[in-house]
Amino acid sequence: MNNGKRSRFLFTVTCFGMAFLYIPMIMLIVYSFNYSKIVPVWGGFSTRWYTVLFESEVVWKSVILSLKVATVNAFFATIIGTLAGLALVRFGRFKGRTLFSGMITAPLVMPEVITGLSLLLMFITLKELFGWPDKRGFTTITIAHITFSMAFVAVIIQSRLAGMAQDLEEAAQDLGAKPFRVLTDITLPLLAPGMLAGWLLAFTMSLDDLIIASFVSGPGAVTLPMLIYSRVRVGLRPDINALATIIILVVATGVLIAAWIMFRQQKQRQLELQMSDED
């Protein structure tokens, strides 16, 4: 196969893959402006379902709960995952490293049903022994999300540290800088793009989780994925299309902003390297 045919083949496969992924999303966005109550039947352009959506207290309660859980989860998962990644890459061989590495990567391959069930049993046992948590809701969902989100952050930080030279850190130590000063002034700024990527991944995974949240939530604590699933089970509803459209727009905006920030940081680093080479 010559280069021309190979290029056309790759282009065709890419187009089919992109169409398979994005055409359903485009259809969902279009039907969110459908006036008809019957989703597949087009009844004319209308924003009535967005009005119904914004007037729903149940939806807003679920949105606020999901955003709170996702934000707190992303914050703590990034901190714990960053520390775990640093320990695995920068601390060399230490006693229990293999066990620690296995415990970090276990949530990546563990079925979510098993994770959710085990966390549910843990919270029930804690309540019987210590009386905490008194009810399952925001706290239990957040703890459950942190347990699996930090593993993904740790993997991102590990890959970032593996490809990052230690010249600046070693030079700072040779000049008398304390380890904590090296960490805060050199290592963490260099890790910032990876930490941002880990934060966004943890936030997105928490906002998207359904199975684990279903196990560890209680009455009155309904996350957004749980609400959408419960409503779709009884049939397609136009207000759910409107809600999904808003989620798509918010996620797309967040991804574009993150990509822009990382692009600016990379461009700034390249400019600094060019200036140092000229000097």
C-alpha positions in Angstrom: 0.0 0.0 0.0 1.5 3.3 -1.1 1.5 6.5 0.9 -1.4 8.0 -0.9 -3.7 5.0 -0.4 -2.5 4.6 3.2 -3.4 8.3 3.9 -6.8 7.9 2.4 -7.5 4.8 4.4 -6.4 6.4 7.6 -8.5 9.5 6.9 -11.6 7.3 6.1 -11.2 5.3 9.3 -10.7 8.5 11.3 -13.9 10.0 9.8 -15.9 6.9 10.6 -14.6 6.8 14.1 -15.3 10.5 14.7 -18.8 10.2 13.2 -19.6 7.2 15.4 -18.6 9.2 18.4 -20.0 12.6 17.7 -23.1 12.1 15.5 -25.2 10.7 18.5 -24.1 13.8 20.6 -25.2 16.1 17.8 -28.5 14.3 17.5 -29.0 14.6 21.3 -28.3 18.4 21.1 -30.7 18.8 18.2 -33.5 16.9 19.9 -33.1 18.9 23.1 -34.7 21.8 21.2 -37.7 19.6 20.2 -41.1 21.0 21.2 -42.7 17.5 21.2 -42.9 15.4 24.4 -42.2 12.4 22.2 -38.4 12.5 21.7 -38.1 10.8 18.2 -41.0 13.0 16.8 -39.9 16.4 15.7 -42.5 19.0 16.8 -40.7 22.2 16.0 -37.9 24.2 17.5 -38.4 25.2 21.1 -36.5 25.9 24.3 -39.4 24.8 26.5 -37.5 21.8 28.0 -34.6 24.0 29.1 -37.2 26.1 31.0 -38.6 22.9 32.5 -35.1 21.8 33.4 -34.1 25.0 35.2 -37.4 25.1 37.2 -36.8 21.6 38.5 -35.6 21.7 42.1 -34.7 18.0 42.0 -32.4 18.5 39.1 -30.6 21.4 40.7 -30.2 19.6 43.9 -28.5 16.7 42.1 -26.3 19.1 40.1 -25.1 20.9 43.2 -24.4 17.6 45.0 -22.5 16.2 42.1 -20.4 19.4 41.7 -19.6 19.5 45.4 -18.6 15.8 45.4 -16.5 16.2 42.2 -14.7 19.3 43.4 -13.7 17.9 46.8 -12.8 14.6 45.3 -10.6 16.2 42.7 -8.8 18.3 45.3 -8.0 15.5 47.7 -7.4 12.9 44.9 -4.8 15.2 43.3 -3.0 15.8 46.6 -2.9 12.1 47.6 -2.2 10.9 44.0 0.7 13.4 43.7 2.3 12.3 46.9 1.9 8.6 45.9 3.5 9.3 42.5 6.4 11.1 44.1 6.9 8.3 46.6 7.0 5.6 43.8 9.3 7.5 41.5 11.5 9.8 43.7 12.0 7.6 46.8 13.7 4.7 45.0 13.4 1.2 46.4 11.9 1.1 49.9 10.5 -1.6 52.0 6.9 -2.4 51.0 7.2 -0.5 47.7 5.8 -3.5 45.7 2.8 -3.8 48.0 2.3 0.0 47.9 2.4 0.1 44.1 0.0 -2.8 43.9 -2.5 -1.1 46.3 -2.3 2.1 44.2 -3.0 0.3 40.9 -5.6 -2.1 42.2 -8.6 0.4 41.8 -7.7 0.7 38.1 -8.5 -2.9 37.4 -11.0 -3.6 40.2 -14.7 -3.9 38.9 -16.7 -0.9 40.1 -19.4 -3.3 41.5 -16.8 -4.9 43.8 -15.4 -1.5 44.9 -18.9 -0.1 45.6 -20.0 -3.2 47.6 -16.8 -3.3 49.7 -17.1 0.4 50.5 -20.7 0.0 51.4 -19.8 -2.9 53.8 -17.0 -0.7 55.3 -19.4 2.2 56.0 -21.9 -0.1 57.6 -19.3 -1.6 59.8 -18.0 1.8 60.8 -21.5 2.9 61.7 -22.0 -0.1 63.9 -18.7 0.3 65.7 -18.3 4.0 66.0 -21.6 5.5 65.0 -20.1 7.2 61.9 -21.2 8.0 59.3 -24.6 8.5 60.7 -26.1 8.6 57.2 -24.8 7.9 53.7 -24.6 10.9 51.4 -22.1 13.6 50.5 -19.3 12.3 52.8 -19.5 8.7 51.9 -19.8 9.4 48.2 -16.8 11.7 48.3 -14.7 9.2 50.2 -15.6 6.5 47.8 -14.7 8.6 44.8 -11.3 9.6 46.3 -10.4 5.9 46.7 -10.4 5.2 43.0 -9.7 8.7 41.6 -6.4 9.0 43.4 -5.1 5.9 41.6 -5.6 7.6 38.2 -3.9 10.8 39.4 -0.9 8.7 40.7 -0.5 7.1 37.3 -0.4 10.5 35.6 2.1 11.9 38.1 4.3 8.8 37.7 4.4 9.1 33.9 5.1 12.8 34.3 8.0 12.3 36.7 9.4 9.4 34.7 9.9 11.7 31.7 11.2 14.7 33.8 14.9 15.2 34.3 16.2 15.7 37.8 19.0 18.2 36.8 17.3 21.2 38.3 16.4 19.4 41.5 19.9 18.1 41.9 21.4 21.5 41.2 19.2 23.1 43.8 20.2 20.5 46.4 23.9 21.1 45.5 23.4 24.8 46.2 22.1 24.0 49.6 18.3 24.0 49.1 16.3 21.9 51.6 14.3 19.0 50.2 11.0 20.8 51.0 12.2 23.9 49.2 13.2 21.9 46.2 9.7 20.2 46.2 7.8 23.5 46.4 10.0 25.6 44.1 11.0 23.2 41.4 9.3 19.8 41.5 5.7 20.9 41.9 5.8 23.7 39.3 7.2 21.2 36.8 4.5 18.8 37.8 1.7 21.5 37.4 0.5 20.3 34.0 0.3 16.7 35.2 -1.5 17.8 38.4 -4.0 19.8 36.3 -4.6 16.8 34.1 -5.1 14.6 37.1 -7.5 17.1 38.7 -9.6 17.3 35.6 -9.6 13.5 35.2 -10.6 13.0 38.8 -13.3 15.7 38.5 -14.7 14.2 35.3 -14.7 10.6 36.7 -16.5 11.7 39.8 -19.1 13.6 37.9 -19.6 10.6 35.6 -19.7 7.8 38.2 -23.0 5.9 38.7 -22.2 2.5 40.0 -20.1 3.3 43.1 -22.3 6.3 44.0 -25.4 4.0 43.9 -23.9 1.7 46.5 -22.7 4.3 49.0 -25.4 6.9 48.7 -28.5 7.1 50.9 -32.0 8.5 50.8 -32.1 12.1 49.6 -28.5 11.9 48.2 -29.0 11.6 44.5 -26.1 12.5 42.2 -26.7 13.7 38.6 -25.8 10.4 36.9 -28.2 8.6 39.3 -30.9 11.0 38.5 -30.4 10.7 34.7 -30.3 6.9 34.9 -33.5 6.7 37.0 -35.4 8.9 34.6 -34.1 7.2 31.4 -35.2 3.8 32.8 -38.9 4.8 32.5 -38.4 6.2 29.0 -36.7 9.0 27.1 -37.6 12.5 28.2 -36.8 15.8 26.4 -35.6 17.5 29.6 -32.9 14.9 30.0 -31.7 15.7 26.5 -31.5 19.4 27.5 -29.6 18.4 30.7 -27.2 16.2 28.7 -26.6 19.1 26.2 -25.6 21.4 29.0 -23.2 18.8 30.4 -21.6 18.4 27.0 -21.1 22.1 26.6 -19.7 22.5 30.1 -17.3 19.6 29.6 -16.2 20.8 26.2 -15.6 24.3 27.5 -13.5 22.9 30.4 -11.4 20.8 28.1 -10.8 23.7 25.7 -9.7 26.0 28.6 -7.4 23.3 30.0 -5.9 22.7 26.6 -5.3 26.4 26.2 -3.6 26.7 29.6 -1.3 23.7 28.9 -0.5 25.1 25.4 0.5 28.5 26.9 2.7 26.8 29.5 4.4 24.6 26.9 5.0 27.6 24.7 6.4 29.6 27.6 8.8 26.8 28.5 10.0 26.6 24.8 10.5 30.3 24.8 12.6 30.1 28.1 14.7 27.3 26.6 15.4 29.3 23.5 16.4 32.3 25.6 18.7 30.1 27.7 20.3 28.6 24.6 20.9 32.1 23.2 22.6 33.2 26.4 
